[in-house]
Amino acid sequence: MVNTDRQTLVSTNSPRAYQLRTLLPNYNTERPEQILLSKMGIGYLYLDEYLIFREMNRCAERFLGVTAKTLLDRQWFVICNLRPMDRNNLRALYDFFEDLQVEKQMEIKWTVKGCDRYLLFKSVPLECESKNDFYVTIEDITVPKMLEENIKHMDRLSHLGLIASNTAHDLKNAFTCFKGFLQMEKENESGSKPEQWHHYLEFIQNSLEKFSSFAKVEQQNSLEIIHPQKTLQDTVRFLQGHASNKGIHLHFEDRNRDIPPVVANELELRHVIMNLCINAMEASKQEGEVIVELDYDSERGNVAIHVKDEGCGIPKVNLSRIFDLYYTTKQNGTGVGLYNCRKLIDSFHGTISVESSATGTIFTIFLPAKKAHFF
C-alpha cells in the first residue's frame, strides 16, 4: 500500500525523479515536495502502466476536493465519479484518461464545495524501467479563465455598439434609396415589379434582425449560387431614383456576355454594391457619372465588379485606412460602411481593393466563379 501521509513523494535518486526533471524544469532533486507542493502550486498524479493511481500530492487533493485515499490504488475511471458534471465535461474527462499515451491537455469545469473552478489537466507519458508510467499535472486556471470570460463580455458589449452603428448606416442608405426609388416610380407612372420591393424590404428587415439578435452568436447568411448580372442590374435600377435626385448619371455595363455564376449571398452582395455606389455618388459632382461594370477574368477564374466615379479622388494618406473600422472622412459618416463591405466580401472568399487619383476612384471586387465541386 502507498503511504499517503509521507512528505517526500518520490525518491530523489529514483528513475521517476529523473523523469520529473523533464516534466518540471524547476524540479529540485533535494526538495521535490517544495517544488511540487509549495512553490509551483501544481497538482500531481502518477498512474502506473495499468492506469491505477499510485501517487497524488496535496495540491491535487485541494484542486479535486478529495483525499488521496479516494483515488490511490484504484483504476483511472474512478475520477469520473468524483463530482456530478454535465455530459460534455464527463466525455472530455473520460477521453483524457482513457488514452494517456500522448501528450495532451484538457480544460474542465470542476465544482468543489459549491464553488466552480476551472482546471487544466496535462498528461506526459514517460517510459521508465521498461514500463510505461503516466504523469498528470493539474493547474487551477480559474482566475485567467474568469478574466477571459469578462473580456468576452466586454467584447459583446462592444459588438452591440458596432451592430448599432451598422444598422443605423444600413437603414439610412436603404431609406434614402427607397425614397428615390418611389419618386422615380411615381414620375414614370410605371408598375414596379413586386420582387424589387421584396428585395429591399427584406434588406431592411435583415438589418433590424441583426440588431435585435446581438446577444446571440453572430450568424452569417447562407451562401448560394447567384447570377451577378441580374443582381447588379436590379441594384442599379433601385439606385436610379437616388442618383437622379442628386443629378448623377448611374450606369451598368456588362463587359462579357458569358459571366459565370458566383457563390455568395445575394442580399449581402446587393448591400455591398449599394454602399459603393452611394459613396461614389456622394463623391461626384452634379452631372457626374458613376459606372458599375461587370467582367470575367477567365484565366484566374474570377468575376470582376468595378464601381467607378469621376469625383475628386481619395488622398493617398487615407487609402490604406478606408477599410478600417470607424475610420471616416465624412462629416456625418459612421466609419462602418466600407469595413462591413470588406467583411462581407471576405465571407464570399473574394477580395475588394481601391485605386484613386485626382480624376476619380475605382473600387474592384473579385469573386471566384462558381466551380462544379463547390457544393
C-alpha beads as a LAMMPS data file, in Angstrom:
LAMMPS data file: protein, C-alpha beads

375 atoms
374 bonds

1 atom types
1 bond types

-500.0 500.0 xlo xhi
-500.0 500.0 ylo yhi
-500.0 500.0 zlo zhi

Masses

1 110.0

Atoms # bond

1 1 1 0.000 0.000 0.000
2 1 1 1.068 3.548 -0.645
3 1 1 1.738 5.673 2.424
4 1 1 -0.352 8.764 1.687
5 1 1 0.991 10.656 4.694
6 1 1 4.598 10.733 3.579
7 1 1 6.107 14.134 2.828
8 1 1 8.549 13.083 0.126
9 1 1 6.536 11.936 -2.860
10 1 1 9.340 10.213 -4.756
11 1 1 12.873 9.178 -4.033
12 1 1 15.313 11.780 -5.278
13 1 1 17.546 9.044 -6.725
14 1 1 14.783 7.092 -8.464
15 1 1 14.334 6.993 -12.234
16 1 1 10.982 8.654 -11.660
17 1 1 12.708 11.669 -10.148
18 1 1 14.821 11.887 -13.264
19 1 1 11.687 11.878 -15.381
20 1 1 10.168 14.626 -13.220
21 1 1 13.090 16.846 -14.106
22 1 1 11.922 16.572 -17.717
23 1 1 8.310 17.214 -16.764
24 1 1 9.093 20.124 -14.441
25 1 1 12.135 22.200 -15.463
26 1 1 12.390 23.802 -11.995
27 1 1 12.424 20.439 -10.254
28 1 1 14.894 20.329 -7.355
29 1 1 16.299 16.867 -6.578
30 1 1 16.931 17.830 -2.954
31 1 1 13.464 19.130 -2.112
32 1 1 10.913 17.922 -4.670
33 1 1 7.989 18.421 -2.315
34 1 1 8.765 22.146 -2.115
35 1 1 8.687 22.463 -5.896
36 1 1 5.610 20.308 -6.375
37 1 1 3.528 21.480 -3.433
38 1 1 4.606 24.878 -2.158
39 1 1 6.421 26.775 -4.864
40 1 1 4.785 25.605 -8.074
41 1 1 1.234 25.111 -6.836
42 1 1 0.683 22.330 -9.360
43 1 1 -1.335 19.213 -8.668
44 1 1 0.398 15.938 -9.445
45 1 1 -0.983 12.477 -10.221
46 1 1 1.009 9.371 -11.055
47 1 1 -0.570 6.343 -12.745
48 1 1 1.197 3.051 -13.321
49 1 1 1.202 1.003 -16.507
50 1 1 -2.234 -0.405 -15.608
51 1 1 -3.665 3.116 -15.240
52 1 1 -4.036 2.755 -11.485
53 1 1 -3.483 5.870 -9.381
54 1 1 -0.317 5.412 -7.306
55 1 1 0.694 8.890 -6.150
56 1 1 -1.058 12.180 -5.521
57 1 1 0.137 15.389 -3.917
58 1 1 -1.738 17.699 -1.567
59 1 1 -2.260 20.312 -4.272
60 1 1 -4.145 17.767 -6.383
61 1 1 -6.241 16.868 -3.331
62 1 1 -7.165 20.527 -2.878
63 1 1 -7.984 21.096 -6.549
64 1 1 -10.119 17.964 -6.843
65 1 1 -11.692 18.342 -3.407
66 1 1 -10.880 14.768 -2.343
67 1 1 -8.360 12.960 -0.170
68 1 1 -5.667 10.698 -1.543
69 1 1 -7.482 7.666 -0.141
70 1 1 -10.292 8.294 -2.601
71 1 1 -8.079 7.733 -5.643
72 1 1 -4.962 5.781 -4.718
73 1 1 -4.803 2.115 -5.705
74 1 1 -7.919 2.481 -7.813
75 1 1 -8.496 2.443 -11.575
76 1 1 -8.434 5.712 -13.525
77 1 1 -12.196 5.812 -14.197
78 1 1 -12.979 6.444 -10.525
79 1 1 -12.098 10.101 -11.156
80 1 1 -15.132 10.360 -13.465
81 1 1 -17.402 9.657 -10.496
82 1 1 -15.937 12.197 -8.064
83 1 1 -18.259 15.063 -8.936
84 1 1 -21.582 15.486 -10.742
85 1 1 -20.917 17.110 -14.117
86 1 1 -22.612 17.658 -17.437
87 1 1 -22.238 15.265 -20.324
88 1 1 -19.650 17.350 -22.201
89 1 1 -17.308 17.616 -19.210
90 1 1 -17.750 13.938 -18.418
91 1 1 -16.966 12.985 -22.008
92 1 1 -13.869 15.193 -22.028
93 1 1 -12.610 13.721 -18.747
94 1 1 -13.266 10.178 -19.941
95 1 1 -11.438 10.756 -23.245
96 1 1 -8.489 12.335 -21.449
97 1 1 -7.799 9.470 -19.039
98 1 1 -8.764 6.709 -21.444
99 1 1 -5.734 7.438 -23.611
100 1 1 -2.649 8.813 -21.855
101 1 1 -0.234 7.554 -24.499
102 1 1 0.310 11.016 -25.986
103 1 1 0.980 14.443 -24.548
104 1 1 -2.208 16.470 -24.368
105 1 1 -4.145 18.855 -22.188
106 1 1 -7.753 19.474 -21.276
107 1 1 -9.694 22.270 -19.595
108 1 1 -12.623 21.270 -17.420
109 1 1 -15.086 22.944 -15.093
110 1 1 -14.836 21.357 -11.622
111 1 1 -17.083 22.058 -8.631
112 1 1 -15.708 21.856 -5.077
113 1 1 -17.946 22.714 -2.104
114 1 1 -20.405 24.522 -4.350
115 1 1 -17.725 26.695 -5.974
116 1 1 -16.868 26.330 -9.650
117 1 1 -13.234 26.374 -10.672
118 1 1 -11.519 25.688 -13.952
119 1 1 -8.766 23.078 -14.009
120 1 1 -6.172 22.366 -16.669
121 1 1 -5.103 18.717 -16.906
122 1 1 -1.853 17.877 -18.727
123 1 1 -0.616 14.372 -19.468
124 1 1 3.018 13.411 -20.076
125 1 1 3.602 9.716 -20.837
126 1 1 7.121 8.618 -19.861
127 1 1 8.894 5.327 -20.375
128 1 1 10.726 4.304 -17.234
129 1 1 12.361 0.990 -16.266
130 1 1 10.916 -0.817 -19.308
131 1 1 7.350 0.049 -18.376
132 1 1 5.002 2.903 -19.100
133 1 1 4.412 5.474 -16.402
134 1 1 1.858 8.238 -16.760
135 1 1 2.115 11.628 -15.110
136 1 1 -0.755 14.097 -14.961
137 1 1 -0.400 17.652 -13.701
138 1 1 -3.332 19.820 -12.645
139 1 1 -3.341 23.616 -12.660
140 1 1 -6.022 25.930 -11.329
141 1 1 -6.765 28.359 -14.175
142 1 1 -9.904 29.849 -12.627
143 1 1 -8.563 33.420 -12.443
144 1 1 -7.339 33.668 -16.059
145 1 1 -10.477 31.869 -17.218
146 1 1 -12.721 34.366 -15.429
147 1 1 -10.708 37.229 -16.903
148 1 1 -11.212 35.677 -20.325
149 1 1 -14.966 35.475 -19.729
150 1 1 -15.036 39.136 -18.629
151 1 1 -13.169 40.143 -21.775
152 1 1 -15.662 38.194 -23.888
153 1 1 -18.498 40.009 -22.131
154 1 1 -16.877 43.365 -22.862
155 1 1 -16.369 42.316 -26.481
156 1 1 -20.058 41.508 -26.756
157 1 1 -20.968 44.964 -25.465
158 1 1 -18.552 46.464 -27.967
159 1 1 -20.110 44.263 -30.631
160 1 1 -23.515 45.727 -29.769
161 1 1 -22.165 49.195 -30.477
162 1 1 -20.796 48.026 -33.817
163 1 1 -24.105 46.421 -34.790
164 1 1 -25.973 49.574 -33.792
165 1 1 -23.643 51.653 -35.976
166 1 1 -24.027 49.199 -38.859
167 1 1 -27.798 49.184 -38.516
168 1 1 -28.021 52.980 -38.493
169 1 1 -25.732 53.175 -41.525
170 1 1 -27.608 50.492 -43.474
171 1 1 -31.068 51.837 -42.718
172 1 1 -30.043 55.370 -43.634
173 1 1 -28.824 54.169 -47.038
174 1 1 -31.828 51.899 -47.556
175 1 1 -34.443 54.543 -46.769
176 1 1 -32.640 57.206 -48.820
177 1 1 -32.566 54.941 -51.863
178 1 1 -36.082 53.693 -51.243
179 1 1 -37.346 57.272 -51.247
180 1 1 -35.628 57.929 -54.556
181 1 1 -36.946 54.660 -55.961
182 1 1 -40.540 55.574 -55.049
183 1 1 -40.126 59.047 -56.537
184 1 1 -38.847 57.595 -59.801
185 1 1 -41.725 55.096 -59.971
186 1 1 -44.211 57.890 -59.350
187 1 1 -42.771 60.102 -62.079
188 1 1 -42.617 57.251 -64.591
189 1 1 -46.098 56.051 -63.611
190 1 1 -44.938 52.518 -64.245
191 1 1 -45.861 49.486 -62.238
192 1 1 -42.871 48.309 -60.244
193 1 1 -42.056 44.635 -60.040
194 1 1 -43.049 43.009 -56.751
195 1 1 -39.641 41.342 -56.412
196 1 1 -37.963 44.768 -56.383
197 1 1 -39.980 45.806 -53.347
198 1 1 -39.435 42.428 -51.726
199 1 1 -35.635 42.534 -52.058
200 1 1 -35.222 45.865 -50.307
201 1 1 -37.877 45.389 -47.682
202 1 1 -36.029 42.149 -46.921
203 1 1 -32.793 44.128 -46.651
204 1 1 -34.349 46.495 -44.095
205 1 1 -35.802 43.563 -42.168
206 1 1 -32.431 41.815 -42.153
207 1 1 -30.705 44.899 -40.722
208 1 1 -33.230 45.126 -37.898
209 1 1 -32.976 41.402 -37.151
210 1 1 -29.189 41.634 -36.805
211 1 1 -29.597 44.372 -34.244
212 1 1 -32.320 42.583 -32.257
213 1 1 -30.325 39.340 -32.083
214 1 1 -26.997 40.850 -30.978
215 1 1 -26.916 38.740 -27.814
216 1 1 -26.802 35.574 -29.877
217 1 1 -23.748 34.235 -31.654
218 1 1 -23.422 36.151 -34.893
219 1 1 -24.535 34.038 -37.823
220 1 1 -23.679 34.688 -41.434
221 1 1 -26.378 34.367 -44.069
222 1 1 -26.073 31.183 -46.092
223 1 1 -24.166 31.219 -49.369
224 1 1 -25.972 30.493 -52.606
225 1 1 -25.341 30.356 -56.326
226 1 1 -26.276 33.708 -57.858
227 1 1 -26.004 35.312 -61.283
228 1 1 -24.202 38.651 -60.869
229 1 1 -25.735 40.296 -63.970
230 1 1 -29.250 40.268 -62.551
231 1 1 -28.085 41.227 -59.062
232 1 1 -26.185 44.275 -60.337
233 1 1 -28.914 45.300 -62.772
234 1 1 -31.559 45.221 -60.035
235 1 1 -29.326 47.140 -57.619
236 1 1 -28.510 49.858 -60.161
237 1 1 -32.184 50.174 -61.072
238 1 1 -33.091 50.571 -57.415
239 1 1 -30.499 53.356 -57.047
240 1 1 -31.590 55.262 -60.159
241 1 1 -34.058 57.415 -58.229
242 1 1 -31.418 58.471 -55.699
243 1 1 -28.929 59.164 -58.498
244 1 1 -31.491 61.251 -60.397
245 1 1 -32.249 63.343 -57.315
246 1 1 -28.535 64.118 -56.958
247 1 1 -28.066 64.838 -60.665
248 1 1 -25.779 61.828 -61.152
249 1 1 -25.758 59.535 -64.195
250 1 1 -25.641 55.932 -62.950
251 1 1 -24.999 53.147 -65.487
252 1 1 -24.497 49.396 -65.551
253 1 1 -22.107 47.932 -68.131
254 1 1 -21.763 44.225 -68.851
255 1 1 -18.339 43.711 -70.442
256 1 1 -18.741 39.990 -71.019
257 1 1 -21.842 38.143 -72.123
258 1 1 -20.620 34.855 -70.649
259 1 1 -20.384 35.739 -66.975
260 1 1 -20.456 32.578 -64.835
261 1 1 -22.396 32.455 -61.569
262 1 1 -20.698 33.097 -58.231
263 1 1 -21.178 31.708 -54.747
264 1 1 -22.267 34.499 -52.399
265 1 1 -25.286 35.808 -50.540
266 1 1 -27.411 37.865 -52.915
267 1 1 -28.859 40.199 -50.305
268 1 1 -25.416 40.961 -48.876
269 1 1 -23.851 41.433 -52.320
270 1 1 -26.599 43.968 -53.115
271 1 1 -25.738 45.658 -49.826
272 1 1 -22.058 45.961 -50.813
273 1 1 -22.792 47.356 -54.282
274 1 1 -25.324 49.801 -52.856
275 1 1 -22.765 51.111 -50.346
276 1 1 -20.093 51.557 -53.010
277 1 1 -22.492 53.310 -55.384
278 1 1 -23.781 55.689 -52.713
279 1 1 -20.191 56.571 -51.759
280 1 1 -19.380 57.138 -55.432
281 1 1 -22.403 59.424 -55.895
282 1 1 -21.519 61.406 -52.774
283 1 1 -18.000 61.938 -54.143
284 1 1 -19.263 63.008 -57.586
285 1 1 -20.185 66.449 -58.787
286 1 1 -23.575 67.171 -60.339
287 1 1 -23.892 65.663 -63.830
288 1 1 -21.065 63.320 -62.896
289 1 1 -21.037 59.690 -63.959
290 1 1 -20.946 56.529 -61.860
291 1 1 -20.446 53.218 -63.645
292 1 1 -20.999 49.714 -62.291
293 1 1 -19.022 47.407 -64.555
294 1 1 -19.117 43.601 -64.698
295 1 1 -16.397 41.475 -66.316
296 1 1 -14.869 37.994 -66.174
297 1 1 -11.198 37.018 -65.940
298 1 1 -11.228 33.516 -67.410
299 1 1 -7.527 32.906 -66.705
300 1 1 -7.892 33.467 -62.970
301 1 1 -11.482 32.265 -62.780
302 1 1 -12.664 35.484 -61.133
303 1 1 -15.754 37.583 -61.742
304 1 1 -14.797 41.265 -61.507
305 1 1 -17.109 44.069 -60.363
306 1 1 -15.887 47.658 -60.752
307 1 1 -17.595 50.724 -59.286
308 1 1 -16.142 53.863 -60.900
309 1 1 -16.736 57.543 -60.245
310 1 1 -15.376 60.842 -61.564
311 1 1 -15.005 62.516 -58.195
312 1 1 -12.040 64.307 -56.686
313 1 1 -10.419 61.072 -55.532
314 1 1 -9.193 59.829 -52.171
315 1 1 -5.933 61.249 -50.758
316 1 1 -3.127 58.674 -50.715
317 1 1 -2.702 59.112 -46.976
318 1 1 -6.264 57.822 -46.477
319 1 1 -6.241 54.926 -48.951
320 1 1 -4.641 52.422 -46.584
321 1 1 -7.209 53.136 -43.866
322 1 1 -10.544 53.401 -45.639
323 1 1 -11.486 49.794 -44.803
324 1 1 -10.663 50.257 -41.103
325 1 1 -13.496 50.165 -38.605
326 1 1 -14.806 53.626 -37.583
327 1 1 -12.432 55.427 -39.958
328 1 1 -14.253 58.090 -41.974
329 1 1 -13.514 61.400 -43.662
330 1 1 -17.196 62.355 -43.933
331 1 1 -18.611 64.892 -41.526
332 1 1 -21.621 62.696 -40.717
333 1 1 -20.016 59.338 -41.514
334 1 1 -20.014 56.329 -39.187
335 1 1 -16.902 54.579 -40.500
336 1 1 -18.601 51.189 -40.747
337 1 1 -19.752 51.060 -44.388
338 1 1 -16.531 50.062 -46.150
339 1 1 -15.435 47.964 -43.179
340 1 1 -18.633 45.973 -43.490
341 1 1 -18.213 45.703 -47.264
342 1 1 -14.795 44.126 -46.889
343 1 1 -16.069 41.782 -44.185
344 1 1 -18.888 40.565 -46.419
345 1 1 -16.660 40.115 -49.472
346 1 1 -14.214 38.143 -47.324
347 1 1 -17.077 35.846 -46.329
348 1 1 -17.618 35.153 -50.053
349 1 1 -13.906 34.205 -50.348
350 1 1 -13.373 37.256 -52.533
351 1 1 -11.304 40.443 -52.386
352 1 1 -12.026 44.163 -52.547
353 1 1 -9.493 46.865 -53.405
354 1 1 -9.416 50.532 -54.355
355 1 1 -7.492 52.762 -56.749
356 1 1 -7.823 56.519 -56.701
357 1 1 -6.472 59.609 -58.398
358 1 1 -7.456 63.235 -58.775
359 1 1 -9.842 62.256 -61.593
360 1 1 -11.810 59.563 -59.793
361 1 1 -11.897 56.348 -57.794
362 1 1 -12.373 52.696 -58.741
363 1 1 -13.423 50.007 -56.280
364 1 1 -12.801 46.491 -57.586
365 1 1 -14.338 43.296 -56.250
366 1 1 -13.091 39.875 -57.326
367 1 1 -15.340 36.900 -56.627
368 1 1 -14.359 33.326 -57.511
369 1 1 -16.553 31.889 -60.236
370 1 1 -18.716 29.006 -59.116
371 1 1 -16.971 25.657 -59.569
372 1 1 -18.846 22.443 -60.115
373 1 1 -17.394 20.808 -56.988
374 1 1 -18.112 23.725 -54.642
375 1 1 -21.359 22.178 -53.355

Bonds

1 1 1 2
2 1 2 3
3 1 3 4
4 1 4 5
5 1 5 6
6 1 6 7
7 1 7 8
8 1 8 9
9 1 9 10
10 1 10 11
11 1 11 12
12 1 12 13
13 1 13 14
14 1 14 15
15 1 15 16
16 1 16 17
17 1 17 18
18 1 18 19
19 1 19 20
20 1 20 21
21 1 21 22
22 1 22 23
23 1 23 24
24 1 24 25
25 1 25 26
26 1 26 27
27 1 27 28
28 1 28 29
29 1 29 30
30 1 30 31
31 1 31 32
32 1 32 33
33 1 33 34
34 1 34 35
35 1 35 36
36 1 36 37
37 1 37 38
38 1 38 39
39 1 39 40
40 1 40 41
41 1 41 42
42 1 42 43
43 1 43 44
44 1 44 45
45 1 45 46
46 1 46 47
47 1 47 48
48 1 48 49
49 1 49 50
50 1 50 51
51 1 51 52
52 1 52 53
53 1 53 54
54 1 54 55
55 1 55 56
56 1 56 57
57 1 57 58
58 1 58 59
59 1 59 60
60 1 60 61
61 1 61 62
62 1 62 63
63 1 63 64
64 1 64 65
65 1 65 66
66 1 66 67
67 1 67 68
68 1 68 69
69 1 69 70
70 1 70 71
71 1 71 72
72 1 72 73
73 1 73 74
74 1 74 75
75 1 75 76
76 1 76 77
77 1 77 78
78 1 78 79
79 1 79 80
80 1 80 81
81 1 81 82
82 1 82 83
83 1 83 84
84 1 84 85
85 1 85 86
86 1 86 87
87 1 87 88
88 1 88 89
89 1 89 90
90 1 90 91
91 1 91 92
92 1 92 93
93 1 93 94
94 1 94 95
95 1 95 96
96 1 96 97
97 1 97 98
98 1 98 99
99 1 99 100
100 1 100 101
101 1 101 102
102 1 102 103
103 1 103 104
104 1 104 105
105 1 105 106
106 1 106 107
107 1 107 108
108 1 108 109
109 1 109 110
110 1 110 111
111 1 111 112
112 1 112 113
113 1 113 114
114 1 114 115
115 1 115 116
116 1 116 117
117 1 117 118
118 1 118 119
119 1 119 120
120 1 120 121
121 1 121 122
122 1 122 123
123 1 123 124
124 1 124 125
125 1 125 126
126 1 126 127
127 1 127 128
128 1 128 129
129 1 129 130
130 1 130 131
131 1 131 132
132 1 132 133
133 1 133 134
134 1 134 135
135 1 135 136
136 1 136 137
137 1 137 138
138 1 138 139
139 1 139 140
140 1 140 141
141 1 141 142
142 1 142 143
143 1 143 144
144 1 144 145
145 1 145 146
146 1 146 147
147 1 147 148
148 1 148 149
149 1 149 150
150 1 150 151
151 1 151 152
152 1 152 153
153 1 153 154
154 1 154 155
155 1 155 156
156 1 156 157
157 1 157 158
158 1 158 159
159 1 159 160
160 1 160 161
161 1 161 162
162 1 162 163
163 1 163 164
164 1 164 165
165 1 165 166
166 1 166 167
167 1 167 168
168 1 168 169
169 1 169 170
170 1 170 171
171 1 171 172
172 1 172 173
173 1 173 174
174 1 174 175
175 1 175 176
176 1 176 177
177 1 177 178
178 1 178 179
179 1 179 180
180 1 180 181
181 1 181 182
182 1 182 183
183 1 183 184
184 1 184 185
185 1 185 186
186 1 186 187
187 1 187 188
188 1 188 189
189 1 189 190
190 1 190 191
191 1 191 192
192 1 192 193
193 1 193 194
194 1 194 195
195 1 195 196
196 1 196 197
197 1 197 198
198 1 198 199
199 1 199 200
200 1 200 201
201 1 201 202
202 1 202 203
203 1 203 204
204 1 204 205
205 1 205 206
206 1 206 207
207 1 207 208
208 1 208 209
209 1 209 210
210 1 210 211
211 1 211 212
212 1 212 213
213 1 213 214
214 1 214 215
215 1 215 216
216 1 216 217
217 1 217 218
218 1 218 219
219 1 219 220
220 1 220 221
221 1 221 222
222 1 222 223
223 1 223 224
224 1 224 225
225 1 225 226
226 1 226 227
227 1 227 228
228 1 228 229
229 1 229 230
230 1 230 231
231 1 231 232
232 1 232 233
233 1 233 234
234 1 234 235
235 1 235 236
236 1 236 237
237 1 237 238
238 1 238 239
239 1 239 240
240 1 240 241
241 1 241 242
242 1 242 243
243 1 243 244
244 1 244 245
245 1 245 246
246 1 246 247
247 1 247 248
248 1 248 249
249 1 249 250
250 1 250 251
251 1 251 252
252 1 252 253
253 1 253 254
254 1 254 255
255 1 255 256
256 1 256 257
257 1 257 258
258 1 258 259
259 1 259 260
260 1 260 261
261 1 261 262
262 1 262 263
263 1 263 264
264 1 264 265
265 1 265 266
266 1 266 267
267 1 267 268
268 1 268 269
269 1 269 270
270 1 270 271
271 1 271 272
272 1 272 273
273 1 273 274
274 1 274 275
275 1 275 276
276 1 276 277
277 1 277 278
278 1 278 279
279 1 279 280
280 1 280 281
281 1 281 282
282 1 282 283
283 1 283 284
284 1 284 285
285 1 285 286
286 1 286 287
287 1 287 288
288 1 288 289
289 1 289 290
290 1 290 291
291 1 291 292
292 1 292 293
293 1 293 294
294 1 294 295
295 1 295 296
296 1 296 297
297 1 297 298
298 1 298 299
299 1 299 300
300 1 300 301
301 1 301 302
302 1 302 303
303 1 303 304
304 1 304 305
305 1 305 306
306 1 306 307
307 1 307 308
308 1 308 309
309 1 309 310
310 1 310 311
311 1 311 312
312 1 312 313
313 1 313 314
314 1 314 315
315 1 315 316
316 1 316 317
317 1 317 318
318 1 318 319
319 1 319 320
320 1 320 321
321 1 321 322
322 1 322 323
323 1 323 324
324 1 324 325
325 1 325 326
326 1 326 327
327 1 327 328
328 1 328 329
329 1 329 330
330 1 330 331
331 1 331 332
332 1 332 333
333 1 333 334
334 1 334 335
335 1 335 336
336 1 336 337
337 1 337 338
338 1 338 339
339 1 339 340
340 1 340 341
341 1 341 342
342 1 342 343
343 1 343 344
344 1 344 345
345 1 345 346
346 1 346 347
347 1 347 348
348 1 348 349
349 1 349 350
350 1 350 351
351 1 351 352
352 1 352 353
353 1 353 354
354 1 354 355
355 1 355 356
356 1 356 357
357 1 357 358
358 1 358 359
359 1 359 360
360 1 360 361
361 1 361 362
362 1 362 363
363 1 363 364
364 1 364 365
365 1 365 366
366 1 366 367
367 1 367 368
368 1 368 369
369 1 369 370
370 1 370 371
371 1 371 372
372 1 372 373
373 1 373 374
374 1 374 375
